Amino acid sequence: IFVVTFPFSDMRFVQAYRGETAECVCHGLRTVFDHIGAAPRHLVFDNATGIGRRVGTKVVEAKLFGAFKLHYRSESRFCNPYSGNEKGNVENAVGFLRRNLMVPEPEAATLKGLNDVLMTRCMALAETTHYRKGLPISELFAQDVAASLALPGVGFDPVRYESRTADKKGNVLIDGNTYAAGSSFHSRTLTVGLRHDVVEILDEHSAPVRSFPRAFGVQAETIFEPAALLPLLVTKPGAWSHSPLRPLVSEPVRDWLDKAPATNRRRLLSAVEAASGSAGFDAAITAADLLIQRGDTPEIAALGMLARRLADGTSPAVENVDLSVYDIFTTESFTTLNTLTGEIA
């Protein structure tokens, strides 16, 4: 949990991250700066090992954070260890936010959704009255913002680039975890872009080739992009039974591929590969699932169109159609004799 507090007004902001890296801290600061439309002149940090480490009396800052400060023209200092008198305001803020924002425990489908909820709740707290100054916190915070620096025309991009050499299988090791760049990149020197939530892999010409959700902590399995395995399976559909992709698809799609002959299996995998390029792997698999459960053949055109609609959020709602209105055409009561003219109506 990343907490930012403004001591003059007691305005507080909180954001949630999966780690405490320099990328997470810089992204959190930029989020707050962009939200308030200004950058504080002075930043005081407590427990920020991702952006700086104290060695004796000297603090060594992370390069990414150093670039961040230069971008926004802010200055910084770090609290001394075991010096509670230096950080009473932020310690207070942590307890206050835990009691007021985390109870009841907030729920969200994504980390971004959670952070949107937290930001909204923080802004709601700004309407309360300062416990000592007797003025609305929002009014005092306006003075904080007025005393801050104007934002530069372009926001800082909190990404750290490093060089990695792929092994003979095309895998690269990042923070103790193995990411699959692809067999075509074996033994090649690649560039890795580390963001707070994403790991990007770029080739020798800095062209993006893979993107993965960033893993924090040590993962036992190799992290791979599902869509990257599809071309190999299209070429060798017999490898489906032991592919790492098999456990990732829905049960109807898995059962269909397990039972399908090689030709039909290749056809569906080709359709999923084509749809993944424009709509993403998850939308392609969901589209295949819907078509299979509906009893339709998951052909490339139908699957691609449905996947794009799912990705855009424009999939038509399924409605039950009342066909009883057509019963009149199949009943004897429809045929009547006009007794006056003798005509059949």
Helices and strands as residue ranges (DSSP letters): E 2-6, E 11-15, H 22-36, E 42-45, E 52-55, E 58-61, H 63-72, E 75-78, G 84-86, H 88-101, H 111-125, H 137-146, E 160-165, E 171-174, E 177-180, G 183-185, E 189-194, E 198-202, E 208-213, G 226-229, H 230-235, G 237-242, G 246-248, H 251-259, H 262-279, H 281-293, H 300-312, G 324-330, G 332-334
